[in-house]
């Protein structure tokens, strides 16, 4: 049986979640990568901002749907 090789598309991002933060490693090639460590406080602030932006986006989408329904009637 022939082995199937899976090719990785670059850049490739690997994420590791730890007890005190997140490690993001971006691979640009098999030999070249860059690692970034986000501490717990940074991760918490990013997630708070993400949730707030997500809520705003959902409100905008709901408003757009209401406008579209109103125009259809």
mmCIF file as Biopython writes it, N, C-alpha, C and O atoms, coordinates in Angstrom:
data_model
#
loop_
_atom_site.group_PDB
_atom_site.id
_atom_site.type_symbol
_atom_site.label_atom_id
_atom_site.label_alt_id
_atom_site.label_comp_id
_atom_site.label_asym_id
_atom_site.label_entity_id
_atom_site.label_seq_id
_atom_site.pdbx_PDB_ins_code
_atom_site.Cartn_x
_atom_site.Cartn_y
_atom_site.Cartn_z
_atom_site.occupancy
_atom_site.B_iso_or_equiv
_atom_site.auth_seq_id
_atom_site.auth_asym_id
_atom_site.pdbx_PDB_model_num
ATOM 1   N N  . UNK A ? 1  ? 0.839   -1.182 0.000  1.0 0.0 1  A 1 
ATOM 2   C CA . UNK A ? 1  ? 0.000   0.000  0.000  1.0 0.0 1  A 1 
ATOM 3   C C  . UNK A ? 1  ? 0.885   1.246  0.000  1.0 0.0 1  A 1 
ATOM 4   O O  . UNK A ? 1  ? 1.819   1.335  0.797  1.0 0.0 1  A 1 
ATOM 5   N N  . UNK A ? 2  ? 0.614   2.182  -0.857 1.0 0.0 2  A 1 
ATOM 6   C CA . UNK A ? 2  ? 1.429   3.388  -0.984 1.0 0.0 2  A 1 
ATOM 7   C C  . UNK A ? 2  ? 1.082   4.383  0.124  1.0 0.0 2  A 1 
ATOM 8   O O  . UNK A ? 2  ? -0.083  4.556  0.482  1.0 0.0 2  A 1 
ATOM 9   N N  . UNK A ? 3  ? 2.127   5.035  0.663  1.0 0.0 3  A 1 
ATOM 10  C CA . UNK A ? 3  ? 1.903   6.054  1.681  1.0 0.0 3  A 1 
ATOM 11  C C  . UNK A ? 3  ? 1.442   7.347  1.022  1.0 0.0 3  A 1 
ATOM 12  O O  . UNK A ? 3  ? 1.913   7.723  -0.052 1.0 0.0 3  A 1 
ATOM 13  N N  . UNK A ? 4  ? 0.513   8.014  1.692  1.0 0.0 4  A 1 
ATOM 14  C CA . UNK A ? 4  ? 0.063   9.315  1.206  1.0 0.0 4  A 1 
ATOM 15  C C  . UNK A ? 4  ? 0.825   10.390 1.969  1.0 0.0 4  A 1 
ATOM 16  O O  . UNK A ? 4  ? 0.844   10.395 3.200  1.0 0.0 4  A 1 
ATOM 17  N N  . UNK A ? 5  ? 1.448   11.294 1.234  1.0 0.0 5  A 1 
ATOM 18  C CA . UNK A ? 5  ? 2.149   12.400 1.866  1.0 0.0 5  A 1 
ATOM 19  C C  . UNK A ? 5  ? 1.247   13.622 1.860  1.0 0.0 5  A 1 
ATOM 20  O O  . UNK A ? 5  ? 0.668   13.982 0.835  1.0 0.0 5  A 1 
ATOM 21  N N  . UNK A ? 6  ? 1.140   14.245 3.006  1.0 0.0 6  A 1 
ATOM 22  C CA . UNK A ? 6  ? 0.350   15.456 3.121  1.0 0.0 6  A 1 
ATOM 23  C C  . UNK A ? 6  ? 1.298   16.639 3.089  1.0 0.0 6  A 1 
ATOM 24  O O  . UNK A ? 6  ? 2.191   16.742 3.931  1.0 0.0 6  A 1 
ATOM 25  N N  . UNK A ? 7  ? 1.118   17.527 2.136  1.0 0.0 7  A 1 
ATOM 26  C CA . UNK A ? 7  ? 1.968   18.706 2.045  1.0 0.0 7  A 1 
ATOM 27  C C  . UNK A ? 7  ? 1.382   19.819 2.890  1.0 0.0 7  A 1 
ATOM 28  O O  . UNK A ? 7  ? 0.173   20.052 2.894  1.0 0.0 7  A 1 
ATOM 29  N N  . UNK A ? 8  ? 2.256   20.495 3.599  1.0 0.0 8  A 1 
ATOM 30  C CA . UNK A ? 8  ? 1.845   21.611 4.437  1.0 0.0 8  A 1 
ATOM 31  C C  . UNK A ? 8  ? 1.966   22.888 3.625  1.0 0.0 8  A 1 
ATOM 32  O O  . UNK A ? 8  ? 2.986   23.135 2.982  1.0 0.0 8  A 1 
ATOM 33  N N  . UNK A ? 9  ? 0.919   23.692 3.661  1.0 0.0 9  A 1 
ATOM 34  C CA . UNK A ? 9  ? 0.951   24.991 2.986  1.0 0.0 9  A 1 
ATOM 35  C C  . UNK A ? 9  ? 1.560   26.012 3.951  1.0 0.0 9  A 1 
ATOM 36  O O  . UNK A ? 9  ? 1.174   26.082 5.117  1.0 0.0 9  A 1 
ATOM 37  N N  . UNK A ? 10 ? 2.495   26.786 3.461  1.0 0.0 10 A 1 
ATOM 38  C CA . UNK A ? 10 ? 3.137   27.817 4.268  1.0 0.0 10 A 1 
ATOM 39  C C  . UNK A ? 10 ? 2.574   29.173 3.905  1.0 0.0 10 A 1 
ATOM 40  O O  . UNK A ? 10 ? 2.234   29.387 2.742  1.0 0.0 10 A 1 
ATOM 41  N N  . UNK A ? 11 ? 2.459   30.091 4.835  1.0 0.0 11 A 1 
ATOM 42  C CA . UNK A ? 11 ? 2.797   29.948 6.241  1.0 0.0 11 A 1 
ATOM 43  C C  . UNK A ? 11 ? 1.792   29.061 6.970  1.0 0.0 11 A 1 
ATOM 44  O O  . UNK A ? 11 ? 0.608   29.016 6.635  1.0 0.0 11 A 1 
ATOM 45  N N  . UNK A ? 12 ? 2.304   28.360 7.972  1.0 0.0 12 A 1 
ATOM 46  C CA . UNK A ? 12 ? 1.521   27.451 8.795  1.0 0.0 12 A 1 
ATOM 47  C C  . UNK A ? 12 ? 1.631   27.926 10.234 1.0 0.0 12 A 1 
ATOM 48  O O  . UNK A ? 12 ? 2.731   28.203 10.711 1.0 0.0 12 A 1 
ATOM 49  N N  . UNK A ? 13 ? 0.503   28.023 10.933 1.0 0.0 13 A 1 
ATOM 50  C CA . UNK A ? 13 ? 0.511   28.507 12.314 1.0 0.0 13 A 1 
ATOM 51  C C  . UNK A ? 13 ? 0.173   27.358 13.251 1.0 0.0 13 A 1 
ATOM 52  O O  . UNK A ? 13 ? -0.825  26.659 13.072 1.0 0.0 13 A 1 
ATOM 53  N N  . UNK A ? 14 ? 1.019   27.181 14.245 1.0 0.0 14 A 1 
ATOM 54  C CA . UNK A ? 14 ? 0.793   26.173 15.275 1.0 0.0 14 A 1 
ATOM 55  C C  . UNK A ? 14 ? 0.479   26.902 16.577 1.0 0.0 14 A 1 
ATOM 56  O O  . UNK A ? 14 ? 1.199   27.824 16.960 1.0 0.0 14 A 1 
ATOM 57  N N  . UNK A ? 15 ? -0.586  26.499 17.256 1.0 0.0 15 A 1 
ATOM 58  C CA . UNK A ? 15 ? -1.024  27.152 18.488 1.0 0.0 15 A 1 
ATOM 59  C C  . UNK A ? 15 ? -0.973  26.152 19.630 1.0 0.0 15 A 1 
ATOM 60  O O  . UNK A ? 15 ? -1.510  25.049 19.528 1.0 0.0 15 A 1 
ATOM 61  N N  . UNK A ? 16 ? -0.322  26.547 20.718 1.0 0.0 16 A 1 
ATOM 62  C CA . UNK A ? 16 ? -0.269  25.720 21.917 1.0 0.0 16 A 1 
ATOM 63  C C  . UNK A ? 16 ? -0.832  26.524 23.082 1.0 0.0 16 A 1 
ATOM 64  O O  . UNK A ? 16 ? -0.338  27.608 23.392 1.0 0.0 16 A 1 
ATOM 65  N N  . UNK A ? 17 ? -1.864  25.991 23.724 1.0 0.0 17 A 1 
ATOM 66  C CA . UNK A ? 17 ? -2.489  26.665 24.857 1.0 0.0 17 A 1 
ATOM 67  C C  . UNK A ? 17 ? -1.946  26.057 26.143 1.0 0.0 17 A 1 
ATOM 68  O O  . UNK A ? 17 ? -2.025  24.847 26.356 1.0 0.0 17 A 1 
ATOM 69  N N  . UNK A ? 18 ? -1.397  26.909 26.991 1.0 0.0 18 A 1 
ATOM 70  C CA . UNK A ? 18 ? -0.855  26.452 28.266 1.0 0.0 18 A 1 
ATOM 71  C C  . UNK A ? 18 ? -1.629  27.033 29.431 1.0 0.0 18 A 1 
ATOM 72  O O  . UNK A ? 18 ? -2.611  27.753 29.246 1.0 0.0 18 A 1 
ATOM 73  N N  . UNK A ? 19 ? -1.185  26.720 30.614 1.0 0.0 19 A 1 
ATOM 74  C CA . UNK A ? 19 ? -1.852  27.205 31.828 1.0 0.0 19 A 1 
ATOM 75  C C  . UNK A ? 19 ? -1.717  28.713 32.001 1.0 0.0 19 A 1 
ATOM 76  O O  . UNK A ? 19 ? -2.608  29.353 32.560 1.0 0.0 19 A 1 
ATOM 77  N N  . UNK A ? 20 ? -0.614  29.284 31.529 1.0 0.0 20 A 1 
ATOM 78  C CA . UNK A ? 20 ? -0.378  30.706 31.758 1.0 0.0 20 A 1 
ATOM 79  C C  . UNK A ? 20 ? -0.283  31.528 30.475 1.0 0.0 20 A 1 
ATOM 80  O O  . UNK A ? 20 ? 0.273   32.626 30.481 1.0 0.0 20 A 1 
ATOM 81  N N  . UNK A ? 21 ? -0.824  31.001 29.373 1.0 0.0 21 A 1 
ATOM 82  C CA . UNK A ? 21 ? -0.825  31.768 28.135 1.0 0.0 21 A 1 
ATOM 83  C C  . UNK A ? 21 ? -0.894  30.883 26.911 1.0 0.0 21 A 1 
ATOM 84  O O  . UNK A ? 21 ? -1.225  29.700 26.983 1.0 0.0 21 A 1 
ATOM 85  N N  . UNK A ? 22 ? -0.567  31.498 25.776 1.0 0.0 22 A 1 
ATOM 86  C CA . UNK A ? 22 ? -0.630  30.829 24.480 1.0 0.0 22 A 1 
ATOM 87  C C  . UNK A ? 22 ? 0.695   31.044 23.750 1.0 0.0 22 A 1 
ATOM 88  O O  . UNK A ? 22 ? 1.267   32.133 23.787 1.0 0.0 22 A 1 
ATOM 89  N N  . UNK A ? 23 ? 1.171   29.996 23.090 1.0 0.0 23 A 1 
ATOM 90  C CA . UNK A ? 23 ? 2.362   30.106 22.249 1.0 0.0 23 A 1 
ATOM 91  C C  . UNK A ? 23 ? 1.911   29.948 20.801 1.0 0.0 23 A 1 
ATOM 92  O O  . UNK A ? 23 ? 1.311   28.937 20.436 1.0 0.0 23 A 1 
ATOM 93  N N  . UNK A ? 24 ? 2.203   30.948 19.987 1.0 0.0 24 A 1 
ATOM 94  C CA . UNK A ? 24 ? 1.889   30.922 18.557 1.0 0.0 24 A 1 
ATOM 95  C C  . UNK A ? 24 ? 3.205   30.795 17.802 1.0 0.0 24 A 1 
ATOM 96  O O  . UNK A ? 24 ? 4.115   31.602 17.993 1.0 0.0 24 A 1 
ATOM 97  N N  . UNK A ? 25 ? 3.305   29.792 16.954 1.0 0.0 25 A 1 
ATOM 98  C CA . UNK A ? 25 ? 4.509   29.652 16.148 1.0 0.0 25 A 1 
ATOM 99  C C  . UNK A ? 25 ? 4.100   29.628 14.686 1.0 0.0 25 A 1 
ATOM 100 O O  . UNK A ? 25 ? 3.306   28.787 14.266 1.0 0.0 25 A 1 
ATOM 101 N N  . UNK A ? 26 ? 4.651   30.558 13.915 1.0 0.0 26 A 1 
ATOM 102 C CA . UNK A ? 26 ? 4.373   30.659 12.497 1.0 0.0 26 A 1 
ATOM 103 C C  . UNK A ? 26 ? 5.555   30.092 11.724 1.0 0.0 26 A 1 
ATOM 104 O O  . UNK A ? 26 ? 6.682   30.569 11.857 1.0 0.0 26 A 1 
ATOM 105 N N  . UNK A ? 27 ? 5.290   29.081 10.923 1.0 0.0 27 A 1 
ATOM 106 C CA . UNK A ? 27 ? 6.326   28.465 10.084 1.0 0.0 27 A 1 
ATOM 107 C C  . UNK A ? 27 ? 6.215   29.044 8.680  1.0 0.0 27 A 1 
ATOM 108 O O  . UNK A ? 27 ? 5.163   28.968 8.046  1.0 0.0 27 A 1 
ATOM 109 N N  . UNK A ? 28 ? 7.315   29.624 8.204  1.0 0.0 28 A 1 
ATOM 110 C CA . UNK A ? 28 ? 7.364   30.189 6.860  1.0 0.0 28 A 1 
ATOM 111 C C  . UNK A ? 28 ? 7.945   29.199 5.856  1.0 0.0 28 A 1 
ATOM 112 O O  . UNK A ? 28 ? 7.736   29.320 4.649  1.0 0.0 28 A 1 
ATOM 113 N N  . UNK A ? 29 ? 8.667   28.234 6.373  1.0 0.0 29 A 1 
ATOM 114 C CA . UNK A ? 29 ? 9.224   27.132 5.599  1.0 0.0 29 A 1 
ATOM 115 C C  . UNK A ? 29 ? 9.580   26.056 6.627  1.0 0.0 29 A 1 
ATOM 116 O O  . UNK A ? 29 ? 9.467   26.299 7.828  1.0 0.0 29 A 1 
ATOM 117 N N  . UNK A ? 30 ? 10.005  24.881 6.181  1.0 0.0 30 A 1 
ATOM 118 C CA . UNK A ? 30 ? 10.371  23.872 7.180  1.0 0.0 30 A 1 
ATOM 119 C C  . UNK A ? 30 ? 11.511  24.315 8.112  1.0 0.0 30 A 1 
ATOM 120 O O  . UNK A ? 30 ? 11.620  23.810 9.229  1.0 0.0 30 A 1 
ATOM 121 N N  . UNK A ? 31 ? 12.352  25.245 7.669  1.0 0.0 31 A 1 
ATOM 122 C CA . UNK A ? 31 ? 13.491  25.678 8.467  1.0 0.0 31 A 1 
ATOM 123 C C  . UNK A ? 31 ? 13.317  27.027 9.154  1.0 0.0 31 A 1 
ATOM 124 O O  . UNK A ? 31 ? 14.094  27.359 10.049 1.0 0.0 31 A 1 
ATOM 125 N N  . UNK A ? 32 ? 12.323  27.807 8.762  1.0 0.0 32 A 1 
ATOM 126 C CA . UNK A ? 32 ? 12.176  29.169 9.272  1.0 0.0 32 A 1 
ATOM 127 C C  . UNK A ? 32 ? 10.840  29.312 9.990  1.0 0.0 32 A 1 
ATOM 128 O O  . UNK A ? 32 ? 9.779   29.035 9.430  1.0 0.0 32 A 1 
ATOM 129 N N  . UNK A ? 33 ? 10.919  29.756 11.259 1.0 0.0 33 A 1 
ATOM 130 C CA . UNK A ? 33 ? 9.692   29.990 12.017 1.0 0.0 33 A 1 
ATOM 131 C C  . UNK A ? 33 ? 9.902   31.154 12.976 1.0 0.0 33 A 1 
ATOM 132 O O  . UNK A ? 33 ? 11.030  31.559 13.257 1.0 0.0 33 A 1 
ATOM 133 N N  . UNK A ? 34 ? 8.795   31.675 13.464 1.0 0.0 34 A 1 
ATOM 134 C CA . UNK A ? 34 ? 8.817   32.758 14.444 1.0 0.0 34 A 1 
ATOM 135 C C  . UNK A ? 34 ? 7.847   32.370 15.554 1.0 0.0 34 A 1 
ATOM 136 O O  . UNK A ? 34 ? 6.723   31.946 15.285 1.0 0.0 34 A 1 
ATOM 137 N N  . UNK A ? 35 ? 8.284   32.515 16.791 1.0 0.0 35 A 1 
ATOM 138 C CA . UNK A ? 35 ? 7.461   32.127 17.927 1.0 0.0 35 A 1 
ATOM 139 C C  . UNK A ? 35 ? 7.071   33.366 18.724 1.0 0.0 35 A 1 
ATOM 140 O O  . UNK A ? 35 ? 7.901   34.245 18.958 1.0 0.0 35 A 1 
ATOM 141 N N  . UNK A ? 36 ? 5.803   33.438 19.143 1.0 0.0 36 A 1 
ATOM 142 C CA . UNK A ? 36 ? 5.322   34.537 19.956 1.0 0.0 36 A 1 
ATOM 143 C C  . UNK A ? 36 ? 4.593   33.942 21.156 1.0 0.0 36 A 1 
ATOM 144 O O  . UNK A ? 36 ? 3.781   33.028 21.014 1.0 0.0 36 A 1 
ATOM 145 N N  . UNK A ? 37 ? 4.891   34.470 22.327 1.0 0.0 37 A 1 
ATOM 146 C CA . UNK A ? 37 ? 4.246   34.012 23.546 1.0 0.0 37 A 1 
ATOM 147 C C  . UNK A ? 37 ? 3.325   35.117 24.043 1.0 0.0 37 A 1 
ATOM 148 O O  . UNK A ? 37 ? 3.753   36.252 24.249 1.0 0.0 37 A 1 
ATOM 149 N N  . UNK A ? 38 ? 2.062   34.774 24.234 1.0 0.0 38 A 1 
ATOM 150 C CA . UNK A ? 38 ? 1.088   35.711 24.788 1.0 0.0 38 A 1 
ATOM 151 C C  . UNK A ? 38 ? 0.780   35.262 26.200 1.0 0.0 38 A 1 
ATOM 152 O O  . UNK A ? 38 ? 0.331   34.137 26.419 1.0 0.0 38 A 1 
ATOM 153 N N  . UNK A ? 39 ? 1.022   36.143 27.158 1.0 0.0 39 A 1 
ATOM 154 C CA . UNK A ? 39 ? 0.757   35.826 28.557 1.0 0.0 39 A 1 
ATOM 155 C C  . UNK A ? 39 ? -0.737  35.833 28.857 1.0 0.0 39 A 1 
ATOM 156 O O  . UNK A ? 39 ? -1.558  36.246 28.037 1.0 0.0 39 A 1 
ATOM 157 N N  . UNK A ? 40 ? -1.058  35.369 30.040 1.0 0.0 40 A 1 
ATOM 158 C CA . UNK A ? 40 ? -2.464  35.246 30.445 1.0 0.0 40 A 1 
ATOM 159 C C  . UNK A ? 40 ? -3.217  36.570 30.341 1.0 0.0 40 A 1 
ATOM 160 O O  . UNK A ? 40 ? -4.340  36.593 29.838 1.0 0.0 40 A 1 
ATOM 161 N N  . UNK A ? 41 ? -2.628  37.668 30.803 1.0 0.0 41 A 1 
ATOM 162 C CA . UNK A ? 41 ? -3.306  38.968 30.751 1.0 0.0 41 A 1 
ATOM 163 C C  . UNK A ? 41 ? -3.564  39.406 29.314 1.0 0.0 41 A 1 
ATOM 164 O O  . UNK A ? 41 ? -4.636  39.928 29.005 1.0 0.0 41 A 1 
ATOM 165 N N  . UNK A ? 42 ? -2.573  39.194 28.425 1.0 0.0 42 A 1 
ATOM 166 C CA . UNK A ? 42 ? -2.750  39.558 27.017 1.0 0.0 42 A 1 
ATOM 167 C C  . UNK A ? 42 ? -3.872  38.738 26.388 1.0 0.0 42 A 1 
ATOM 168 O O  . UNK A ? 42 ? -4.714  39.272 25.666 1.0 0.0 42 A 1 
ATOM 169 N N  . UNK A ? 43 ? -3.875  37.446 26.667 1.0 0.0 43 A 1 
ATOM 170 C CA . UNK A ? 43 ? -4.908  36.566 26.107 1.0 0.0 43 A 1 
ATOM 171 C C  . UNK A ? 43 ? -6.284  37.000 26.601 1.0 0.0 43 A 1 
ATOM 172 O O  . UNK A ? 43 ? -7.235  37.060 25.821 1.0 0.0 43 A 1 
ATOM 173 N N  . UNK A ? 44 ? -6.392  37.301 27.884 1.0 0.0 44 A 1 
ATOM 174 C CA . UNK A ? 44 ? -7.680  37.740 28.435 1.0 0.0 44 A 1 
ATOM 175 C C  . UNK A ? 44 ? -8.170  39.015 27.760 1.0 0.0 44 A 1 
ATOM 176 O O  . UNK A ? 44 ? -9.352  39.124 27.435 1.0 0.0 44 A 1 
ATOM 177 N N  . UNK A ? 45 ? -7.281  39.980 27.545 1.0 0.0 45 A 1 
ATOM 178 C CA . UNK A ? 45 ? -7.672  41.236 26.893 1.0 0.0 45 A 1 
ATOM 179 C C  . UNK A ? 45 ? -8.082  41.000 25.446 1.0 0.0 45 A 1 
ATOM 180 O O  . UNK A ? 45 ? -9.057  41.587 24.977 1.0 0.0 45 A 1 
ATOM 181 N N  . UNK A ? 46 ? -7.358  40.158 24.742 1.0 0.0 46 A 1 
ATOM 182 C CA . UNK A ? 46 ? -7.707  39.836 23.355 1.0 0.0 46 A 1 
ATOM 183 C C  . UNK A ? 46 ? -9.084  39.187 23.289 1.0 0.0 46 A 1 
ATOM 184 O O  . UNK A ? 46 ? -9.897  39.540 22.435 1.0 0.0 46 A 1 
ATOM 185 N N  . UNK A ? 47 ? -9.347  38.248 24.180 1.0 0.0 47 A 1 
ATOM 186 C CA . UNK A ? 47 ? -10.631 37.541 24.163 1.0 0.0 47 A 1 
ATOM 187 C C  . UNK A ? 47 ? -11.783 38.462 24.531 1.0 0.0 47 A 1 
ATOM 188 O O  . UNK A ? 47 ? -12.868 38.349 23.960 1.0 0.0 47 A 1 
ATOM 189 N N  . UNK A ? 48 ? -11.569 39.370 25.473 1.0 0.0 48 A 1 
ATOM 190 C CA . UNK A ? 48 ? -12.606 40.351 25.821 1.0 0.0 48 A 1 
ATOM 191 C C  . UNK A ? 48 ? -12.945 41.216 24.605 1.0 0.0 48 A 1 
ATOM 192 O O  . UNK A ? 48 ? -14.113 41.459 24.304 1.0 0.0 48 A 1 
ATOM 193 N N  . UNK A ? 49 ? -11.898 41.674 23.913 1.0 0.0 49 A 1 
ATOM 194 C CA . UNK A ? 49 ? -12.116 42.502 22.718 1.0 0.0 49 A 1 
ATOM 195 C C  . UNK A ? 49 ? -12.824 41.697 21.635 1.0 0.0 49 A 1 
ATOM 196 O O  . UNK A ? 49 ? -13.701 42.220 20.947 1.0 0.0 49 A 1 
ATOM 197 N N  . UNK A ? 50 ? -12.449 40.429 21.479 1.0 0.0 50 A 1 
ATOM 198 C CA . UNK A ? 50 ? -13.075 39.581 20.463 1.0 0.0 50 A 1 
ATOM 199 C C  . UNK A ? 50 ? -14.555 39.403 20.749 1.0 0.0 50 A 1 
ATOM 200 O O  . UNK A ? 50 ? -15.377 39.500 19.838 1.0 0.0 50 A 1 
ATOM 201 N N  . UNK A ? 51 ? -14.905 39.143 22.006 1.0 0.0 51 A 1 
ATOM 202 C CA . UNK A ? 51 ? -16.313 38.960 22.382 1.0 0.0 51 A 1 
ATOM 203 C C  . UNK A ? 51 ? -17.095 40.244 22.141 1.0 0.0 51 A 1 
ATOM 204 O O  . UNK A ? 51 ? -18.203 40.202 21.606 1.0 0.0 51 A 1 
ATOM 205 N N  . UNK A ? 52 ? -16.530 41.386 22.530 1.0 0.0 52 A 1 
ATOM 206 C CA . UNK A ? 52 ? -17.223 42.670 22.340 1.0 0.0 52 A 1 
ATOM 207 C C  . UNK A ? 52 ? -17.438 42.954 20.856 1.0 0.0 52 A 1 
ATOM 208 O O  . UNK A ? 52 ? -18.528 43.362 20.455 1.0 0.0 52 A 1 
ATOM 209 N N  . UNK A ? 53 ? -16.402 42.742 20.037 1.0 0.0 53 A 1 
ATOM 210 C CA . UNK A ? 53 ? -16.531 42.976 18.601 1.0 0.0 53 A 1 
ATOM 211 C C  . UNK A ? 53 ? -17.541 42.030 17.975 1.0 0.0 53 A 1 
ATOM 212 O O  . UNK A ? 53 ? -18.288 42.412 17.075 1.0 0.0 53 A 1 
ATOM 213 N N  . UNK A ? 54 ? -17.560 40.807 18.449 1.0 0.0 54 A 1 
ATOM 214 C CA . UNK A ? 54 ? -18.489 39.796 17.938 1.0 0.0 54 A 1 
ATOM 215 C C  . UNK A ? 54 ? -19.933 40.194 18.225 1.0 0.0 54 A 1 
ATOM 216 O O  . UNK A ? 54 ? -20.805 40.051 17.368 1.0 0.0 54 A 1 
ATOM 217 N N  . UNK A ? 55 ? -20.180 40.691 19.426 1.0 0.0 55 A 1 
ATOM 218 C CA . UNK A ? 55 ? -21.529 41.143 19.790 1.0 0.0 55 A 1 
ATOM 219 C C  . UNK A ? 55 ? -21.955 42.303 18.896 1.0 0.0 55 A 1 
ATOM 220 O O  . UNK A ? 55 ? -23.089 42.341 18.420 1.0 0.0 55 A 1 
ATOM 221 N N  . UNK A ? 56 ? -21.042 43.248 18.669 1.0 0.0 56 A 1 
ATOM 222 C CA . UNK A ? 56 ? -21.350 44.387 17.788 1.0 0.0 56 A 1 
ATOM 223 C C  . UNK A ? 56 ? -21.654 43.910 16.373 1.0 0.0 56 A 1 
ATOM 224 O O  . UNK A ? 56 ? -22.591 44.397 15.740 1.0 0.0 56 A 1 
ATOM 225 N N  . UNK A ? 57 ? -20.875 42.972 15.881 1.0 0.0 57 A 1 
ATOM 226 C CA . UNK A ? 57 ? -21.084 42.441 14.534 1.0 0.0 57 A 1 
ATOM 227 C C  . UNK A ? 57 ? -22.434 41.734 14.437 1.0 0.0 57 A 1 
ATOM 228 O O  . UNK A ? 57 ? -23.142 41.888 13.442 1.0 0.0 57 A 1 
ATOM 229 N N  . UNK A ? 58 ? -22.791 40.972 15.446 1.0 0.0 58 A 1 
ATOM 230 C CA . UNK A ? 58 ? -24.081 40.278 15.447 1.0 0.0 58 A 1 
ATOM 231 C C  . UNK A ? 58 ? -25.234 41.279 15.439 1.0 0.0 58 A 1 
ATOM 232 O O  . UNK A ? 58 ? -26.232 41.065 14.752 1.0 0.0 58 A 1 
ATOM 233 N N  . UNK A ? 59 ? -25.105 42.369 16.195 1.0 0.0 59 A 1 
ATOM 234 C CA . UNK A ? 59 ? -26.144 43.404 16.203 1.0 0.0 59 A 1 
ATOM 235 C C  . UNK A ? 59 ? -26.279 44.027 14.816 1.0 0.0 59 A 1 
ATOM 236 O O  . UNK A ? 59 ? -27.393 44.251 14.341 1.0 0.0 59 A 1 
ATOM 237 N N  . UNK A ? 60 ? -25.152 44.308 14.166 1.0 0.0 60 A 1 
ATOM 238 C CA . UNK A ? 60 ? -25.176 44.887 12.829 1.0 0.0 60 A 1 
ATOM 239 C C  . UNK A ? 60 ? -25.829 43.933 11.832 1.0 0.0 60 A 1 
ATOM 240 O O  . UNK A ? 60 ? -26.599 44.365 10.974 1.0 0.0 60 A 1 
ATOM 241 N N  . UNK A ? 61 ? -25.527 42.645 11.941 1.0 0.0 61 A 1 
ATOM 242 C CA . UNK A ? 61 ? -26.115 41.654 11.041 1.0 0.0 61 A 1 
ATOM 243 C C  . UNK A ? 61 ? -27.623 41.544 11.254 1.0 0.0 61 A 1 
ATOM 244 O O  . UNK A ? 61 ? -28.381 41.429 10.291 1.0 0.0 61 A 1 
ATOM 245 N N  . UNK A ? 62 ? -28.058 41.581 12.516 1.0 0.0 62 A 1 
ATOM 246 C CA . UNK A ? 62 ? -29.488 41.517 12.805 1.0 0.0 62 A 1 
ATOM 247 C C  . UNK A ? 62 ? -30.200 42.741 12.244 1.0 0.0 62 A 1 
ATOM 248 O O  . UNK A ? 62 ? -31.294 42.623 11.694 1.0 0.0 62 A 1 
ATOM 249 N N  . UNK A ? 63 ? -29.594 43.904 12.377 1.0 0.0 63 A 1 
ATOM 250 C CA . UNK A ? 63 ? -30.183 45.125 11.839 1.0 0.0 63 A 1 
ATOM 251 C C  . UNK A ? 63 ? -30.280 45.048 10.318 1.0 0.0 63 A 1 
ATOM 252 O O  . UNK A ? 63 ? -31.296 45.432 9.739  1.0 0.0 63 A 1 
ATOM 253 N N  . UNK A ? 64 ? -29.237 44.557 9.675  1.0 0.0 64 A 1 
ATOM 254 C CA . UNK A ? 64 ? -29.254 44.419 8.218  1.0 0.0 64 A 1 
ATOM 255 C C  . UNK A ? 64 ? -30.340 43.444 7.775  1.0 0.0 64 A 1 
ATOM 256 O O  . UNK A ? 64 ? -31.004 43.682 6.766  1.0 0.0 64 A 1 
ATOM 257 N N  . UNK A ? 65 ? -30.529 42.359 8.506  1.0 0.0 65 A 1 
ATOM 258 C CA . UNK A ? 65 ? -31.584 41.397 8.171  1.0 0.0 65 A 1 
ATOM 259 C C  . UNK A ? 65 ? -32.958 42.023 8.313  1.0 0.0 65 A 1 
ATOM 260 O O  . UNK A ? 65 ? -33.836 41.779 7.485  1.0 0.0 65 A 1 
ATOM 261 N N  . UNK A ? 66 ? -33.163 42.833 9.357  1.0 0.0 66 A 1 
ATOM 262 C CA . UNK A ? 66 ? -34.451 43.498 9.546  1.0 0.0 66 A 1 
ATOM 263 C C  . UNK A ? 66 ? -34.725 44.468 8.400  1.0 0.0 66 A 1 
ATOM 264 O O  . UNK A ? 66 ? -35.844 44.545 7.894  1.0 0.0 66 A 1 
ATOM 265 N N  . UNK A ? 67 ? -33.696 45.203 7.999  1.0 0.0 67 A 1 
ATOM 266 C CA . UNK A ? 67 ? -33.849 46.160 6.896  1.0 0.0 67 A 1 
ATOM 267 C C  . UNK A ? 67 ? -34.212 45.426 5.611  1.0 0.0 67 A 1 
ATOM 268 O O  . UNK A ? 67 ? -35.086 45.869 4.865  1.0 0.0 67 A 1 
ATOM 269 N N  . UNK A ? 68 ? -33.544 44.305 5.353  1.0 0.0 68 A 1 
ATOM 270 C CA . UNK A ? 68 ? -33.823 43.539 4.139  1.0 0.0 68 A 1 
ATOM 271 C C  . UNK A ? 68 ? -35.244 42.982 4.156  1.0 0.0 68 A 1 
ATOM 272 O O  . UNK A ? 68 ? -35.917 42.982 3.126  1.0 0.0 68 A 1 
ATOM 273 N N  . UNK A ? 69 ? -35.706 42.508 5.308  1.0 0.0 69 A 1 
ATOM 274 C CA . UNK A ? 69 ? -37.078 41.987 5.409  1.0 0.0 69 A 1 
ATOM 275 C C  . UNK A ? 69 ? -38.082 43.109 5.187  1.0 0.0 69 A 1 
ATOM 276 O O  . UNK A ? 69 ? -39.101 42.914 4.525  1.0 0.0 69 A 1 
ATOM 277 N N  . UNK A ? 70 ? -37.792 44.287 5.742  1.0 0.0 70 A 1 
ATOM 278 C CA . UNK A ? 70 ? -38.688 45.438 5.589  1.0 0.0 70 A 1 
ATOM 279 C C  . UNK A ? 70 ? -38.791 45.839 4.118  1.0 0.0 70 A 1 
ATOM 280 O O  . UNK A ? 70 ? -39.875 46.177 3.643  1.0 0.0 70 A 1 
ATOM 281 N N  . UNK A ? 71 ? -37.673 45.805 3.396  1.0 0.0 71 A 1 
ATOM 282 C CA . UNK A ? 71 ? -37.677 46.189 1.983  1.0 0.0 71 A 1 
ATOM 283 C C  . UNK A ? 71 ? -38.405 45.165 1.120  1.0 0.0 71 A 1 
ATOM 284 O O  . UNK A ? 71 ? -38.931 45.510 0.062  1.0 0.0 71 A 1 
ATOM 285 N N  . UNK A ? 72 ? -38.442 43.926 1.555  1.0 0.0 72 A 1 
ATOM 286 C CA . UNK A ? 72 ? -39.109 42.874 0.780  1.0 0.0 72 A 1 
ATOM 287 C C  . UNK A ? 72 ? -40.622 42.968 0.883  1.0 0.0 72 A 1 
ATOM 288 O O  . UNK A ? 72 ? -41.326 42.499 -0.011 1.0 0.0 72 A 1 
ATOM 289 N N  . UNK A ? 73 ? -41.137 43.560 1.950  1.0 0.0 73 A 1 
ATOM 290 C CA . UNK A ? 73 ? -42.599 43.626 2.147  1.0 0.0 73 A 1 
ATOM 291 C C  . UNK A ? 73 ? -43.172 44.839 1.547  1.0 0.0 73 A 1 
ATOM 292 O O  . UNK A ? 73 ? -44.382 45.052 1.620  1.0 0.0 73 A 1 
#
